[in-house]
Amino acid sequence: MALAFSTRGNAVGAKGQTLTFAVRMLNDRSF
């Protein structure tokens, strides 16, 4: 799994994780 996501996952996954994390933080604060 790590090898499969290491190439593409690093560039796109990093931004995706930060976005989802920010959304989770906002959702947790709103509720």
N, C-alpha and C positions, 0 to 999 in steps of 0.2 A: 504493500500500500504506500509506504513512504517513497519508494522509488518511482511509483506511478505519478504521484502528486508533487514530486520534488521539482520537476522542470516547470510545468505550467502552474501547478498549485501554488508555488512560492509567490509568483508575481501577481496572479489574479486572486489566489486564496488569501493573501495577506490583506489586500484591500477589502475583500469580501468579509473577512473576519472582523476587521475594524468597523466596517459598516454595520454588520449585524450586532456587534457588541454595543455600538453607540445607540442603535435602535432599542436594544434591550434595556440599556440604562435609562433612556428616555421613557420607555414604557413602564419601567419599574417606578420612576419618579412620578409619572402622571397618575398611576394607580396606587 
